[in-house]
Amino acid sequence: MNLELAKQNLLEKQTEITSRVDRTHNHIHHREEPVSADFSEQVTEMENEEIIHALDEEGRVELKQIQRALDRLNDRD
């Protein structure tokens, strides 16, 4: 695989993950719904929030890895 194609693939992946992280961030920090009065519903909401936080963190880790890979490729130029 040539370096330009590798860079292009990484940049596309970076754009995709950045969009996903933006959506999870907005979901986490801009919640407009009140907490449900039903306890079982609250449990489900908390589980969903944990998943959203995990996805957010996973995306941020992937973005750091992509940036390091891009930096290494740019150092080769």
C-alpha positions, -999 to 999 in steps of 0.1 A, spaced: 0 0 0 14 34 -9 18 61 17 -7 84 1 -34 58 1 -27 49 37 -30 86 46 -62 90 28 -77 59 45 -66 72 79 -81 106 72 -114 91 61 -115 70 93 -105 101 114 -135 120 99 -159 91 105 -148 87 142 -147 124 148 -184 126 138 -192 96 160 -174 112 190 -192 145 184 -225 127 185 -217 108 217 -204 140 233 -236 158 224 -257 130 238 -238 129 270 -236 167 276 -269 179 261 -295 156 275 -328 173 275 -350 144 287 -359 143 324 -350 112 344 -377 87 343 -398 81 375 -399 43 368 -369 26 385 -365 -1 359 -364 26 332 -338 45 352 -316 14 353 -319 10 315 -311 46 310 -280 43 332 -269 12 313 -273 31 280 -253 60 294 -225 37 304 -224 23 268 -224 59 254 -195 68 276 -176 37 266 -182 45 229 -170 80 234 -138 69 252 -132 42 225 -136 68 198 -112 92 215 -86 64 218 -89 55 182 -85 92 172 -53 94 191 -40 62 174 -49 76 140 -32 109 147 0 90 158 -1 69 127 -6 101 105 23 117 123 46 87 116 36 88 80 42 125 77 76 120 93 85 97 64 79 124 38 
